Amino acid sequence: MFRVALRAVPRLSVVRTASRTKQTVMSASNIKISQQVRLMSAAAQSDAEFDARYEAFFNRPDIDGWEIRKGMTDLVAMDLVPDPTIVAAALRACRRVNDYALTTRIMEIVKIKCADKESEIWPYMLQELKPTLDELGILTPEQMGYDQPELALPNPYEIH
């Protein structure tokens, strides 16, 4: 995934340098060539530091709706389900900017991120977020009826 960037090294045994008056030939063993290796990885971050960084991001008093969306987009792009404390901080940020629709989208995306472990992770998330949801007056997608399609027709193969 990560590429190592190397400075091009001449493979010739002789490196030629030309000047206006004369041409000089030098052997490659006389030239010091340094290779730079650039690793494209950041310092490893513990789970607690990661959670604290995102909690601090969402707990900023001057955060706006765009920054909340950006923070959640960054979390969604990662291969993880956000910790309930991060989601609670994001929900509080939504209430500070008075964006109830964004709270619904955050809850939906957290449920989607649970993926195939939804039966294990989603009840835990709801259990941990219940005090925050009650405090802020936020309904879950199931309580709003978003788990069932509004205009869905019955499956014709399941009628009889």
PANUBA-58117 format. One line per field, with one value per residue (C-alpha): residue number from 1; x, y, z. Coordinates in steps of 0.02 Angstrom, whole numbers, plus 50000, padded with zeros to 5 digits. Example, Ala and Ser with C-alpha at 12.3 -4.5 7.8 and 13.67 -1.06 7.14 Angstrom:
<rs>
resi <- c(1	2)
east <- c(50615	50684)
north <- c(49775	49947)
up <- c(50390	50357)
</rs>
This chain:
<rs>
resi <- c(1	2	3	4	5	6	7	8	9	10	11	12	13	14	15	16	17	18	19	20	21	22	23	24	25	26	27	28	29	30	31	32	33	34	35	36	37	38	39	40	41	42	43	44	45	46	47	48	49	50	51	52	53	54	55	56	57	58	59	60	61	62	63	64	65	66	67	68	69	70	71	72	73	74	75	76	77	78	79	80	81	82	83	84	85	86	87	88	89	90	91	92	93	94	95	96	97	98	99	100	101	102	103	104	105	106	107	108	109	110	111	112	113	114	115	116	117	118	119	120	121	122	123	124	125	126	127	128	129	130	131	132	133	134	135	136	137	138	139	140	141	142	143	144	145	146	147	148	149	150	151	152	153	154	155	156	157	158	159	160)
east <- c(50000	50139	50272	50452	50518	50699	50805	50861	51037	51140	51182	51331	51502	51560	51473	51521	51516	51549	51611	51640	51825	51852	51763	51802	51769	51749	51724	51562	51657	51726	51552	51451	51271	51143	50974	50827	50692	50528	50401	50222	50156	50107	50154	50052	49910	49828	49641	49625	49720	49614	49452	49513	49562	49389	49299	49397	49357	49169	49171	49241	49120	49146	49110	48987	48881	49009	49146	49031	48996	49182	49227	49095	49150	49327	49265	49156	49303	49400	49376	49300	49140	49160	49162	48999	49088	49136	48958	48889	49006	48951	48767	48796	48884	48732	48619	48734	48716	48529	48537	48419	48424	48612	48585	48472	48603	48738	48633	48596	48778	48833	48706	48769	48949	48901	48878	48870	48896	48741	48654	48802	48863	48704	48616	48776	48784	48603	48633	48784	48701	48532	48575	48637	48486	48367	48461	48454	48281	48343	48245	48329	48296	48185	48080	48054	48007	48159	48195	48041	48020	47878	47805	47858	47740	47717	47826	47714	47800	47754	47569	47502)
north <- c(50000	50119	50156	50188	50339	50324	50453	50391	50319	50309	50131	50176	50141	50310	50476	50608	50792	50916	51093	51220	51198	51014	50853	50764	50581	50526	50352	50317	50254	50430	50507	50493	50455	50459	50378	50453	50336	50419	50313	50369	50320	50423	50387	50249	50315	50221	50196	50314	50452	50425	50437	50590	50678	50655	50696	50858	50894	50874	50963	51125	51268	51352	51197	51216	51095	51075	51026	50900	50821	50823	50738	50604	50579	50549	50423	50335	50319	50220	50035	50050	50083	50245	50230	50281	50428	50498	50476	50560	50708	50720	50716	50855	50957	50935	51001	51151	51198	51152	51021	50880	50803	50777	50681	50562	50539	50507	50373	50294	50291	50216	50077	50050	50043	49899	49797	49610	49628	49737	49614	49629	49808	49909	49860	49903	50072	50110	50058	50172	50317	50307	50439	50558	50526	50556	50712	50788	50724	50627	50480	50327	50286	50140	50254	50369	50223	50237	50053	50018	50091	50217	50180	49999	49879	49706	49573	49483	49318	49329	49373	49194)
up <- c(50000	50044	49921	49959	49868	49817	49732	49563	49571	49411	49365	49260	49327	49268	49293	49166	49202	49065	49074	48935	48925	48958	48998	49160	49191	49372	49439	49532	49684	49715	49725	49883	49837	49973	49957	50043	50101	50141	50231	50208	50377	50527	50706	50784	50892	51035	51041	51189	51098	50943	51043	51138	50976	50898	51060	51072	50889	50916	51085	51013	51051	50881	50775	50632	50531	50393	50517	50601	50431	50389	50554	50529	50348	50408	50536	50408	50289	50420	50447	50619	50714	50813	51001	51087	51171	51001	50936	51093	51067	50884	50935	51063	50929	50816	50952	50980	50797	50803	50665	50713	50539	50557	50719	50623	50487	50616	50700	50531	50477	50643	50619	50440	50503	50618	50457	50484	50673	50689	50806	50927	50909	50879	51043	51136	51048	51092	51273	51288	51195	51284	51417	51282	51171	51318	51372	51197	51150	50999	50931	50856	50673	50729	50839	50689	50577	50465	50479	50370	50197	50189	50018	49998	49913	49985	49907	49780	49818	50002	49980	49981)
</rs>
